[in-house]
Amino acid sequence: MQGSVTIAEIYFIGRLGTVSLAAMALVFPLMMLVQMLASGTIGGSVTGVIARTLGAGQEEKAEALLWHVLYLSLAFGVALFIVYLLFGEAILRLLGGEAIVLEQALVYVGIFFPGSVVVWLAHMMMGVVRGTGNMKLPAAMMIIAACIQIPLSGILILGIGPLPSLGISGAAISILTVNLVNASLLIFLHGTGQLRIQLKVSQIRPRLEYFNLILSVAAIAAIAPFFTVFTILFMTGLVGRYGTEALAGYGIAARIEFLITPLAFGLGIAMNTMVGSCVGAGLFQRAERVGWIGGLCTGALTGLAGILLALFPEFWIQIFSDDPATLAMASSYFQITGPFFGFFGMGLSLFFASQGAGAVGWPVVATACRFGVVVGGGWLIANLPDSHPGQLFMCIAAGMFIFFLGTSSALYLGTWRKSENV
């Protein structure tokens, strides 16, 4: 369902033209950073700590942790908004944004970042619910949200009847609206005692040890998406040297590739909860078995998706643009990187599972190594005479394989058994 929202949004924005697609390519890494932090790394760390706490039979502690998740959601939302105010335009310019492309990108981030606190609240609260083993409610909410967000995005972006087209800003308004509804609903359900962990006033007092419990894993895990986004930012800047059409093509490809992340997240977050519960109860062998089985399943699914994209790239890309140069750039990307999606997907799922064990050090190192391969290799290639984007994409493919090696090696070497966050 997350994938369908991404595809629909690209489609609607594609109807606005190549300039709007290029603007979205600029803002996409920044938007993705917020979502990866709120849902994947910090939100995933919340899932893990809740699962380990409940696995150890500490219900009241889990209820106290719920308040601390709320406090951290508000703090992170405000902090990123301040960062945007100070550096937002400078970052977009650094990526190569200029003229009308920069103007449109600034319109989007000027709406999204001031309201990003609702994104933090919605995803972090879902992390709490998943930590209790309840996957149905977050899944149902995301399905309903997608069914609302897709038509809402189309209406706001393109306009309908008497309603005017809001252009690229409509996409930002749509995302914030859906997350506001989800956050409000989850707070209501926790507050009225309809979920396993209740939001009790008696537990409202902030406690430093509980912040440390969450952040001891989350702070390390949060490094990973910065490496990921810096990788995309760097590649966006390099590809931008080859023109607007090349940038638009890479923007489409990067967003379609991002569909791999929700797929890996769907299995990985379930692994997170299962691993956390087992580790909290001292069942390390069972936790490792969950990691291997879940990782291989994820690798098979994402690998199949990558092969289909590599074999039939035009089938997907032409949905979003009919510009020949844009199509050629996006097709080249998938033909080179698609065969490596399976390795990347397995690595991602093991990253999320490692959060359940409270042992994310090695996965973060693997992410840093991927960054080094992509950025270092990309910089060298971009400064060679007669270089072309396809050579940059080879570095991305190599980085995916390096990431897989790092995360799988961590599990093989037994790092989950050595976690200090049990």
C-alpha positions in Angstrom: 0.0 0.0 0.0 2.9 2.4 0.7 4.2 1.5 -2.8 0.9 2.3 -4.4 0.9 5.7 -2.8 4.4 6.4 -4.1 3.5 5.3 -7.6 0.3 7.4 -7.6 2.1 10.5 -6.4 4.8 10.1 -9.1 2.0 9.7 -11.7 0.1 12.8 -10.6 3.3 15.0 -10.4 4.4 13.6 -13.7 1.3 15.1 -15.3 2.6 18.5 -14.2 5.7 18.1 -16.3 9.4 17.4 -16.2 10.2 20.5 -14.0 7.9 19.2 -11.2 9.4 15.8 -11.4 12.9 17.3 -11.1 11.7 19.3 -8.1 10.4 16.2 -6.4 13.8 14.5 -7.1 15.3 17.3 -5.0 13.0 17.1 -2.1 12.6 13.3 -2.1 15.8 12.5 -0.1 14.8 15.0 2.6 11.2 13.7 2.8 12.5 10.1 2.9 14.9 11.0 5.7 12.0 12.0 7.9 10.0 8.9 7.1 13.0 6.6 7.5 13.8 8.0 10.9 10.3 8.2 12.2 9.2 4.7 10.9 12.3 2.7 10.2 15.2 3.5 12.5 14.0 5.4 15.5 10.4 4.0 15.2 11.9 0.6 14.7 14.0 1.0 17.8 10.9 1.9 19.7 9.3 -1.4 18.5 12.3 -3.3 19.6 12.5 -1.8 23.1 8.7 -2.3 23.7 9.0 -5.9 22.5 12.0 -6.7 24.7 10.3 -5.0 27.7 7.1 -7.0 27.2 9.1 -10.2 26.5 10.6 -9.7 30.0 7.1 -9.4 31.5 7.4 -5.7 32.4 4.0 -4.2 31.5 4.2 -1.1 33.7 7.6 -0.1 32.3 6.2 -0.4 28.8 3.3 2.0 29.7 5.9 4.5 31.0 7.9 4.1 27.8 4.8 5.2 25.8 4.9 8.7 27.2 8.6 8.9 26.4 7.8 8.0 22.8 5.4 10.9 22.7 8.0 13.3 24.1 10.6 12.2 21.6 8.2 12.5 18.7 7.5 16.1 19.5 11.2 16.9 20.1 12.3 15.3 16.8 9.6 17.1 14.8 10.6 20.5 16.2 14.3 19.8 15.8 14.0 18.9 12.1 11.8 21.9 11.5 14.6 24.1 12.9 17.2 22.4 10.7 15.0 23.1 7.7 14.7 26.8 8.6 18.4 27.1 9.0 19.6 25.0 6.1 16.7 23.9 3.9 17.3 26.2 0.9 21.1 25.8 1.1 20.7 22.0 0.9 18.4 22.2 -2.2 20.8 24.5 -3.9 23.7 22.2 -3.1 21.7 19.4 -4.9 21.7 21.5 -8.0 18.3 23.2 -7.6 18.0 26.4 -9.4 15.4 28.7 -11.1 11.9 27.3 -11.3 12.9 23.8 -10.1 14.2 25.3 -6.9 11.1 27.4 -6.5 8.8 24.4 -6.7 11.0 22.4 -4.3 10.9 25.2 -1.7 7.1 25.3 -1.9 7.0 21.5 -1.1 9.4 21.6 1.9 7.9 24.8 3.1 4.7 22.9 3.8 6.0 19.4 4.7 8.7 20.3 7.3 6.6 22.7 9.4 4.0 19.9 9.8 6.4 17.0 10.0 5.7 16.5 13.7 2.5 14.7 12.8 4.6 12.3 10.7 6.8 11.6 13.7 3.8 11.0 16.0 2.0 8.7 13.6 4.9 6.5 12.8 6.4 6.4 16.3 3.0 5.4 17.8 2.7 2.7 15.2 6.1 1.5 16.4 4.7 1.1 19.9 1.7 -0.9 18.7 3.9 -3.2 16.6 6.1 -3.8 19.6 3.1 -5.4 21.4 2.8 -7.9 18.5 -0.2 -6.2 17.0 0.5 -5.9 13.3 -3.1 -5.8 12.2 -4.0 -2.3 13.5 -1.0 -0.5 11.9 -1.5 -2.4 8.6 -5.2 -1.6 8.6 -4.5 2.1 9.2 -1.9 2.2 6.5 -4.3 0.5 4.0 -7.1 3.0 4.8 -4.7 5.9 4.7 -3.5 4.8 1.3 -7.1 4.6 0.0 -7.6 8.2 1.2 -4.2 9.6 0.3 -4.2 8.5 -3.3 -7.4 10.2 -4.4 -6.7 13.2 -2.1 -3.3 13.6 -3.7 -4.8 13.5 -7.2 -7.4 16.1 -6.3 -5.0 18.5 -4.6 -2.2 18.1 -7.1 -4.2 18.2 -10.3 -7.5 19.8 -9.2 -11.0 18.6 -10.0 -14.1 20.5 -10.9 -14.2 23.9 -9.0 -11.2 22.9 -6.9 -8.0 24.4 -8.3 -4.7 22.6 -8.9 -2.3 23.1 -6.0 0.6 21.6 -7.9 3.4 20.0 -6.0 2.2 21.6 -2.7 -0.8 19.3 -2.9 1.4 16.3 -2.4 2.7 17.7 0.9 -0.7 18.6 2.2 -2.0 15.1 1.4 0.8 13.4 3.4 0.4 15.7 6.4 -3.4 15.3 6.5 -3.3 11.5 6.5 -0.6 11.4 9.2 -2.5 13.8 11.4 -5.5 11.5 11.3 -3.4 8.5 12.1 -1.6 10.1 15.0 -4.8 11.4 16.5 -6.5 8.0 16.3 -3.6 6.2 17.9 -3.3 8.6 20.8 -7.1 8.2 21.3 -6.9 4.4 21.3 -4.0 4.4 23.8 -5.7 7.0 26.0 -9.0 5.1 26.2 -7.4 1.8 27.1 -8.3 0.0 23.8 -4.8 -1.2 23.2 -2.4 -3.4 25.2 -0.3 -0.5 26.4 -2.4 2.3 28.0 -1.6 6.0 28.1 -1.9 6.5 31.9 -1.5 9.9 33.6 0.3 8.2 36.5 3.2 7.4 34.1 3.5 10.9 32.7 6.7 11.9 34.6 9.7 12.0 32.3 12.5 9.7 33.4 16.1 9.9 32.1 16.7 6.2 32.2 13.7 5.5 29.9 14.9 8.1 27.4 18.3 6.4 27.5 16.8 3.0 27.0 15.2 4.2 23.7 18.0 6.4 22.5 20.8 4.0 23.3 19.6 2.0 20.3 17.8 4.7 18.3 20.8 7.1 18.3 23.0 4.5 16.7 20.3 3.3 14.3 19.5 6.9 13.3 22.9 7.2 11.8 22.0 4.7 9.0 19.3 6.8 7.3 21.6 9.8 7.2 24.1 7.7 5.3 21.3 6.5 3.0 20.0 10.0 2.4 23.5 11.5 2.0 24.1 8.8 -0.6 21.0 9.8 -2.5 21.8 13.5 -2.1 25.3 13.0 -3.4 24.1 10.9 -6.4 21.4 13.4 -7.1 24.0 16.1 -7.3 26.2 14.1 -9.6 23.3 13.0 -11.9 22.1 16.6 -12.0 25.3 17.5 -13.9 23.8 15.6 -16.9 20.7 17.9 -17.2 17.1 18.2 -16.0 15.9 15.1 -18.0 18.6 13.0 -16.4 17.7 14.3 -12.9 14.0 13.6 -13.5 14.8 10.1 -14.7 16.9 9.4 -11.7 14.2 10.8 -9.5 11.6 8.4 -10.9 14.0 5.5 -10.5 14.9 6.4 -6.9 11.3 6.6 -5.9 10.4 3.3 -7.5 13.4 1.7 -5.9 12.1 3.1 -2.6 9.2 0.6 -3.0 11.7 -2.0 -1.9 12.0 -0.4 1.5 8.3 -0.8 2.5 8.5 -4.4 1.4 11.6 -5.1 3.4 10.1 -3.1 6.3 6.9 -5.1 6.3 8.8 -8.3 7.0 11.6 -6.7 8.9 9.4 -5.0 11.4 7.6 -8.3 12.2 11.1 -9.8 12.6 11.9 -6.9 14.9 9.0 -7.7 17.3 9.6 -11.4 17.2 13.4 -11.0 17.8 12.8 -8.5 20.5 10.4 -10.7 22.4 12.7 -13.7 22.1 15.8 -11.7 23.2 13.8 -10.2 26.2 12.9 -13.8 27.2 16.5 -15.1 26.6 15.6 -17.2 23.6 18.6 -16.3 21.5 18.6 -19.3 19.2 15.0 -18.8 18.3 15.7 -15.1 17.6 18.5 -16.0 15.2 16.3 -18.5 13.4 13.7 -15.8 12.9 16.5 -13.6 11.4 17.7 -16.1 8.8 14.2 -17.3 7.7 12.8 -13.7 7.5 15.9 -12.4 5.8 15.9 -15.1 3.1 12.2 -14.6 2.5 12.7 -10.8 2.1 15.6 -11.3 -0.2 13.5 -13.6 -2.5 10.7 -11.2 -2.7 12.7 -8.0 -3.3 15.0 -9.9 -5.6 12.0 -10.9 -7.8 10.9 -7.3 -7.9 14.4 -6.2 -8.9 14.6 -8.7 -11.7 11.2 -7.7 -13.1 12.3 -4.0 -13.1 15.5 -4.9 -14.8 13.8 -7.0 -17.5 10.9 -4.7 -18.2 11.9 -1.2 -17.0 9.9 0.7 -19.7 6.6 -0.9 -18.5 6.9 0.9 -15.2 8.7 4.1 -16.1 6.4 5.1 -19.0 3.6 5.4 -16.5 5.3 8.5 -15.1 6.9 10.2 -18.1 7.1 9.9 -21.9 10.2 12.0 -22.3 12.8 9.8 -24.1 15.8 11.0 -22.2 14.0 10.6 -18.9 12.9 7.0 -19.9 16.5 6.1 -21.0 18.0 7.3 -17.7 15.5 5.5 -15.5 15.8 2.3 -17.6 19.5 2.3 -17.3 19.3 2.5 -13.6 17.1 -0.5 -13.2 19.0 -2.6 -15.6 22.1 -2.1 -13.6 20.9 -2.1 -10.0 17.8 -4.4 -10.3 19.7 -7.7 -10.0 21.0 -6.5 -6.6 17.7 -5.6 -5.1 17.5 -9.0 -3.4 20.7 -8.5 -1.5 19.6 -5.0 -0.5 16.2 -6.2 0.7 17.7 -9.0 2.9 20.1 -6.5 4.3 17.3 -4.1 5.2 15.2 -6.8 6.9 18.2 -7.9 9.0 18.8 -4.2 9.9 15.2 -4.0 11.3 15.5 -7.4 13.0 18.8 -6.2 14.7 16.8 -3.3 16.3 14.7 -5.9 18.0 17.9 -7.4 19.5 19.2 -4.0 20.5 22.3 -4.7 18.4 22.5 -2.2 15.5 26.2 -1.4 15.6 27.3 -3.8 12.8 24.3 -2.9 10.5 25.2 0.8 10.9 28.8 0.0 10.0 27.5 -1.8 6.9 25.5 1.2 5.9 28.6 3.4 6.3 30.5 1.0 4.1 27.8 1.2 1.5 28.0 5.0 1.6 31.8 4.9 1.1 31.5 2.6 -1.9 28.8 4.6 -3.6 30.0 8.1 -2.8 33.8 7.4 -3.2 33.3 5.5 -6.4 30.8 7.9 -7.8 33.0 10.9 -7.1 35.9 9.3 -8.9 33.8 8.3 -11.9 32.1 11.6 -12.2 35.5 13.3 -12.5 36.7 11.1 -15.2 36.5 12.4 -18.8 33.5 11.0 -20.8 31.9 9.5 -17.8 28.2 8.7 -18.0 25.4 8.0 -15.3 25.5 4.3 -15.9 28.9 4.1 -14.3 27.5 5.8 -11.3 24.7 3.3 -11.0 27.3 0.5 -10.9 28.6 2.0 -7.7 25.1 1.9 -6.3 24.7 -1.8 -7.1 28.1 -2.5 -5.5 27.0 -0.6 -2.4 23.9 -2.8 -2.1 25.9 -6.0 -2.0 28.4 -4.6 0.6 25.4 -3.7 2.8 24.1 -7.2 2.5 27.5 -8.7 3.5 27.7 -6.5 6.6 24.3 -7.2 8.0 24.3 -10.9 7.4 27.8 -11.2 8.8 26.6 -9.6 12.0 23.9 -12.2 12.5 26.3 -15.1 11.6 28.9 -13.9 14.2 26.3 -13.9 17.0 26.1 -10.1 17.7 22.5 -10.5 18.9 23.6 -12.7 21.8 26.1 -10.1 22.9 23.7 -7.2 23.0 23.9 -4.9 26.0 20.3 -3.8 25.6 18.7 -7.1 26.6 
